[in-house]
Amino acid sequence: MPCRELHVHPFQAWLYSFIPAPVTASWRERFYGVLGACLGLIITEGISHQALGSANPWFIAPMGASAVLLFAVPASPLAQPWSIIGGNLVAAFIGVSCSLLIEDRGLAAGLAVGLSIGAMFALRCLHPPSGAIALTAVLGGPAVQALGYHFLLWPVLLDSVLLLGMALIFNNALRRRYPHPHMEHRNPHKTSDPLPSQRTGFTPGDLDAVLAARNEVLDISKDDLEEILLAAEARAQQRHFGNIVCADIMSRDIATVTAETSLQEAWQKLSHHRITALPVVTPEQQLAGIVSLHDFFVSRENGLPEPVPAAGRVLDIMTPNVVTAGPGTGLAELVKLFSDGGLHHLPVIAEDRSVLGMVTQSDLVAALFHAGHA
């Protein structure tokens, strides 16, 4: 029996668009947003009142909208420090100027908000509550009118700085990334080539093209959107590769050295086992670093070729900060670490940092070959 297509009337589809999308934030994040906004506004208002005394106004309503962004969606580009400070100051300046130059309050209000949006776009400080700042400068009444351009400094700048300070303290205390950093995908080999993961499949260039075609403002940074898409792609790859993890492909019988091992002995181990790196372990067999062929010939201080003296110890040349994986790390994540991280070997450690094995590029190539032919 042929399948019947379901046709939705355009008007019905339009009505469906009013249904709100599900909220993806966890209950913990929702609680943090509520708590942060409460504390931020209460403390900001209190300090503003103490600082400005009987000055009126000492606190302005648009700060409530700013609090929603800074504490509920701190990852938003609209909630970043330059957005609130730059956006509020620009909007206040334009609002006061329109109020002083244009007698018609309605015309002044409309121009103030419109011009503020244009200026915030140009200065990359778009902050929706700043539109209310511009409106307050025009329609705030005699107290605001009397302040003139002093309105920029107090209460606007004072309130904005205090609320931002609370957001910085609160969000970082909860280990939220704030300010939200701009990600740079640098080639570890310091060349102009794209990262290996960006040469096939989904690339940043594809994202740029799609965003340019949509030609609309999104309340998410390009970096975050790219990170989400790459994470989704990694999950799809994990399904493709099945449940292959480090524990399945790593070498378990590995040669190790300690920090006190002589360089001559370490070199002999590298030569005897025909390998390029040795994990450096403590007496309890916990990972303390790694020493590779590269470390024997390149100075850590200046990066220049400099053969090390044979009388030294591993401690003198080893790399203490090591990228590692756990026994349950999946194949898709390993590909990302090796390709974009420029790694040749990856120690596999337990939760107590004891060394369980080592994964090399050869192990990864063999695993990918078998996974592709399974």
Secondary structure, 3 states (H helix, E strand, C coil): CCCCCCCCCHHHHHHHCCCCCCCCCCHHHHHHHHHHHHHHHHHHHHHHHHHHCCCCCCCCCHHHHHHHHHHHCCCCHHHCHHHHHHHHHHHHHHHHHHHHHCCCHHHHHHHHHHHHHHHHHHHCCCCCHHHHHHHHHHHCCHHHHHHCCHHHHHHHHHHHHHHHHHHHHHHHHCCCCCCCCCCCCCCCCCCCCCCHHHCCCCCHHHHHHHHHHHCCCCCCCHHHHHHHHHHHHHHHHHHHHCCCEHHHHCECCCCCECCCCEHHHHHHHHHHHCCCEEEEECCCCEEEEEEEHHHHHECCCCCCECCCCCCCEHHHCCECCCCCECCCCEHHHHHHHHHHHCCCEEEEECCCCEEEEEEEHHHHHHHHHHHHCC
